[in-house]
């Protein structure tokens, strides 16, 4: 089967690639891999995922199966009152 024969939205693998990446057809000349748009030739040999393979793939994409990423925010130093010209009783003139 070629890429051109797929319908928009179909999930597939590219034949001849050892790593089992799963792509999705977005239009007649591109597909997505991990939400990144990729150009592809219409005559590229592909294998459409079966229902079982698609269920397995989508099951792996659930948020619970993804490792949790920790986001650390940088803290900004708070200027001391003396440097800001403010005392605990008000502004220093």
N, C-alpha and C positions, 0 to 999 in steps of 0.2 A: 504494500500500500504506500502511496506517496502522500506528502503533506497536503498537496492540492485536493486530494480525495476526502480529507477530513472535513467535518463541519466545524464552524466556529463554536468554541467552548469544549471541544473534545480534548481529553487528556491522552498523551501518547509518550512513547519513548523513541529515541532515534536509534535505528539499527546500526550496529557496528561500534557503539560506544560501550566500553566495559563498565563504566560507572552508571548505575541505574537512575539517572536523573529523570524526573517526570516533568513534562512540558504541557502547556495548555495553548491551544490555537486561539489567537485573539482576532486575527483577520487573515486575508489571503497571502500576506507576505511577512507576517511576524507571529511570534509566540511569546509566552512568558515562562520564566524559570525563576522561582522565588520572588515573584512580583516584579521582576526586571524584564523589560521588553527586549526581545532578541530577534534580529532579522533571520529569516530562513528561506532557502530556495524551495520553490513549489515542487520540484522533483526529488526532494530528499526522501529516502526510504524511512518509513516510520512504522511503529507497531502501536495500534490503538489499544488502550488499556481495557481489559475485560471488566465486567461489573465487580467481580471479586477483587481484582487488583485495585480498582478505583476505591472501593470501600476500605481496603487495607491502607492505601495511601492517604486518604482523607482522615482515617482514624489516627494516623501518625501525626497529622497536622493540628490536632486539637491542642489548645493552650496548656492543658494539664500535662501533656507529654513533652512540652518544651522546657528546657532548663530555665529556671528563674534567673533573670538578669537583675543585678542590683544597680540602681542608679544612685550615684553619690553626688550630692550638690556641693559645690565649693562654697565655703562660708567666707563672707567678707569681714575684714576686721572692723570692729566698731571703734570709731575715734573716741579717745578719752574725753571727758568733759573739759579738761584743761586745754587740750589741743583745739577743741571746738569753740572755746571761749564761753563755755556755759558752766556755771557752778550749780550745786544742788539747790541754790536759792534763786537762780535766775541768770541772766546774761551779764557777763563782766564787761564794764565800760572802761 
